[in-house]
Amino acid sequence: MTIVTYATFCKWVREKEGAASKKADADATAEAATEAPATDEPKKPGRPRTDEEIRDCVIQLRTETNKGYTLILGELRKLGIHLSRQTVKNILVEAGLTPDPGDHSSNDSWDAFLKRHADTLWQCDFLSKPMLTMKGFIPLYLLVFIHLGTRRIWISPSTAHPDSAWVSQQARNFLQHADDIDLPVKIMMRDNDAKFRLCGFDGVIEGSGAKIKRTTPMSPNLR
């Protein structure tokens, strides 16, 4: 006479074998955990720090060449090292260096620059407009000056031939006008138009004691 069916007996055997197998696996896992060396601490969140050799290279370029971080970025790319502008700037700040040798502070900004020089800074640019004549359209050129602090504007007479004599004369006329209205010129900002350099404009402005500040492709950063 049987107390249980054959199927029930087989089920009991399988359950017993399964329990024994699980216990063996648990013992093995515990033993491995005891013998395994301690793992490294969890990584901190955020981007990994730049390699120390690259950081040293950035700092060396700054201290030995006195270049700003934009020029340093270009030198790094020549060496096959690609970093962002902000990364280079952060490396210099962490090392106690100003990102740019011309900065008044490591956190100088475009707004700070404008506020600091608003009373003596003028911006100049060429303006051209087409004029219809008997020979068709011809371009007329003017020089436009704007004072940063007051937004006052001075516009030169127009000409179809902005040669050296005309450009130099308009620069002198402007300086006389700025003196008459008591808005001194200490900084003159301009773009890289060759007419400024080749036609004597810079010489007249610098001859008055003012500095020429050329804007760059990265304006308004002026780096």
C-alpha positions as CSV (number, residue, x, y, z in Angstrom):
1,M,0.0,0.0,0.0
2,T,1.4,3.5,-0.9
3,I,0.8,6.6,1.1
4,V,1.5,9.1,-1.8
5,T,1.4,8.8,-5.5
6,Y,4.5,8.3,-7.6
7,A,4.2,11.8,-9.1
8,T,4.1,13.4,-5.6
9,F,7.2,11.4,-4.5
10,C,9.1,12.6,-7.6
11,K,8.1,16.2,-6.8
12,W,9.5,15.9,-3.3
13,V,12.8,14.5,-4.7
14,R,13.2,17.4,-7.1
15,E,12.4,20.0,-4.4
16,K,15.0,18.5,-2.1
17,E,17.7,18.5,-4.8
18,G,16.8,22.1,-5.7
19,A,17.1,23.3,-2.1
20,A,20.5,21.6,-1.8
21,S,21.7,23.2,-5.0
22,K,20.6,26.7,-3.9
23,K,22.4,26.2,-0.6
24,A,25.6,25.2,-2.3
25,D,25.4,28.2,-4.6
26,A,24.8,30.6,-1.6
27,D,27.8,29.1,0.3
28,A,30.0,29.5,-2.8
29,T,29.0,33.1,-3.3
30,A,29.6,34.0,0.4
31,E,33.0,32.4,0.2
32,A,33.9,34.3,-2.9
33,A,32.8,37.6,-1.4
34,T,35.0,36.9,1.7
35,E,38.1,36.2,-0.4
36,A,37.6,38.9,-3.1
37,P,39.7,42.0,-2.6
38,A,38.0,45.3,-1.7
39,T,36.6,47.1,-4.8
40,D,37.4,50.7,-5.7
41,E,35.1,53.4,-4.3
42,P,32.2,54.4,-6.5
43,K,33.1,57.0,-9.1
44,K,32.1,60.6,-8.3
45,P,29.4,62.1,-10.5
46,G,30.4,64.5,-13.3
47,R,33.0,64.6,-16.0
48,P,36.4,63.0,-15.3
49,R,39.3,65.3,-14.7
50,T,41.6,66.1,-17.6
51,D,44.8,64.1,-17.7
52,E,47.5,65.7,-15.5
53,E,50.0,65.8,-18.5
54,I,47.5,67.8,-20.5
55,R,46.8,70.1,-17.6
56,D,50.5,70.7,-17.1
57,C,50.9,71.4,-20.8
58,V,48.1,74.1,-20.7
59,I,49.7,75.7,-17.6
60,Q,53.2,75.6,-19.2
61,L,51.9,77.3,-22.4
62,R,50.3,80.1,-20.3
63,T,53.3,80.8,-18.1
64,E,56.0,80.5,-20.8
65,T,54.2,82.2,-23.7
66,N,51.9,84.6,-21.8
67,K,49.1,83.7,-24.3
68,G,45.4,83.8,-23.6
69,Y,43.3,80.7,-23.4
70,T,42.0,81.1,-27.0
71,L,45.5,81.1,-28.4
72,I,46.5,78.2,-26.1
73,L,43.5,76.3,-27.5
74,G,45.0,76.7,-31.0
75,E,48.4,75.5,-29.9
76,L,46.9,72.4,-28.3
77,R,45.0,71.6,-31.5
78,K,48.3,71.7,-33.3
79,L,49.6,69.0,-30.9
80,G,46.5,66.9,-31.5
81,I,44.9,67.8,-28.2
82,H,41.3,68.8,-28.4
83,L,39.7,70.6,-25.4
84,S,36.9,73.0,-25.2
85,R,37.5,76.7,-24.5
86,Q,35.8,76.4,-21.1
87,T,38.0,73.4,-20.1
88,V,41.2,75.4,-20.9
89,K,39.8,78.4,-19.0
90,N,38.9,76.2,-16.0
91,I,42.4,74.7,-15.9
92,L,44.0,78.1,-15.8
93,V,41.7,79.4,-13.1
94,E,42.2,76.4,-10.9
95,A,46.0,76.9,-11.3
96,G,45.6,80.5,-10.1
97,L,46.3,82.0,-13.5
98,T,44.1,84.6,-15.4
99,P,42.7,83.0,-18.6
100,D,43.9,86.0,-20.6
101,P,46.9,88.2,-19.8
102,G,44.9,91.3,-20.8
103,D,42.0,90.6,-18.4
104,H,41.5,92.9,-15.4
105,S,40.3,89.9,-13.5
106,S,39.8,86.2,-14.1
107,N,36.1,86.8,-14.3
108,D,36.1,89.8,-16.6
109,S,33.2,90.0,-19.0
110,W,32.1,91.9,-22.0
111,D,29.6,93.9,-19.9
112,A,32.4,94.8,-17.4
113,F,34.6,96.0,-20.3
114,L,31.9,98.2,-21.7
115,K,31.0,99.7,-18.4
116,R,34.6,100.4,-17.6
117,H,35.2,102.3,-20.8
118,A,31.8,103.6,-21.7
119,D,32.8,107.3,-21.3
120,T,35.8,107.2,-23.6
121,L,35.0,104.4,-26.1
122,W,33.9,105.0,-29.7
123,Q,33.0,102.5,-32.4
124,C,33.7,103.2,-36.0
125,D,32.7,101.5,-39.2
126,F,32.4,102.1,-43.0
127,L,28.9,102.3,-44.4
128,S,28.2,102.1,-48.1
129,K,25.0,102.9,-50.0
130,P,24.4,102.6,-53.8
131,M,23.6,105.8,-55.7
132,L,22.0,105.9,-59.1
133,T,23.9,108.1,-61.6
134,M,23.9,108.6,-65.3
135,K,26.4,105.8,-65.5
136,G,24.3,103.5,-63.3
137,F,24.7,102.6,-59.7
138,I,27.9,103.5,-57.9
139,P,28.7,102.9,-54.2
140,L,29.1,105.8,-51.8
141,Y,31.1,105.4,-48.7
142,L,30.7,107.1,-45.3
143,L,32.4,106.7,-41.9
144,V,30.1,106.4,-39.0
145,F,31.2,106.9,-35.3
146,I,29.1,106.1,-32.2
147,H,29.9,106.9,-28.6
148,L,29.2,104.0,-26.3
149,G,28.1,105.9,-23.3
150,T,25.8,108.5,-24.9
151,R,25.0,106.7,-28.2
152,R,25.8,110.0,-30.0
153,I,26.7,109.5,-33.6
154,W,28.9,111.4,-36.0
155,I,28.6,110.7,-39.8
156,S,31.2,111.8,-42.3
157,P,30.4,113.3,-45.8
158,S,30.1,110.6,-48.4
159,T,32.5,109.8,-51.2
160,A,32.8,107.4,-54.1
161,H,36.6,107.2,-53.6
162,P,37.6,106.5,-50.0
163,D,41.3,107.0,-50.5
164,S,44.0,107.8,-47.9
165,A,43.5,111.6,-48.1
166,W,39.7,111.3,-47.6
167,V,39.9,108.7,-44.8
168,S,42.6,110.6,-42.9
169,Q,40.7,113.9,-43.2
170,Q,37.5,112.3,-41.9
171,A,39.4,110.9,-38.9
172,R,40.8,114.4,-38.1
173,N,37.3,115.9,-38.5
174,F,35.9,113.4,-36.1
175,L,38.5,114.0,-33.5
176,Q,37.8,117.7,-33.6
177,H,34.1,117.0,-33.3
178,A,34.7,114.7,-30.3
179,D,36.8,117.4,-28.6
180,D,34.1,120.1,-29.3
181,I,31.4,118.1,-27.6
182,D,33.7,117.1,-24.7
183,L,33.5,113.3,-25.4
184,P,37.2,112.2,-25.4
185,V,38.5,109.3,-27.5
186,K,40.6,106.9,-25.5
187,I,39.6,103.7,-27.3
188,M,38.5,103.4,-30.9
189,M,37.0,100.0,-31.8
190,R,36.9,99.0,-35.5
191,D,36.8,95.8,-37.6
192,N,39.6,94.5,-39.8
193,D,38.6,96.4,-43.0
194,A,41.9,97.0,-44.8
195,K,40.9,100.6,-45.6
196,F,41.5,101.6,-41.9
197,R,45.0,100.4,-42.0
198,L,46.0,101.3,-45.5
199,C,44.4,104.7,-45.7
200,G,46.0,106.3,-42.6
201,F,43.0,106.0,-40.3
202,D,44.9,104.2,-37.5
203,G,47.8,106.7,-37.7
204,V,45.6,109.7,-37.1
205,I,43.7,108.1,-34.2
206,E,46.8,106.8,-32.5
207,G,48.5,110.1,-33.1
208,S,45.8,111.7,-30.8
209,G,46.8,109.4,-28.0
210,A,43.9,106.9,-28.4
211,K,44.2,103.2,-28.7
212,I,42.9,101.1,-31.6
213,K,40.9,98.0,-30.5
214,R,40.2,95.7,-33.4
215,T,37.2,93.4,-33.1
216,T,37.8,89.7,-33.8
217,P,35.7,86.9,-35.3
218,M,34.8,85.9,-31.8
219,S,33.4,89.2,-30.9
220,P,32.0,90.4,-28.5
221,N,34.6,88.4,-26.4
222,L,37.5,90.5,-27.7
223,R,40.1,87.8,-27.0
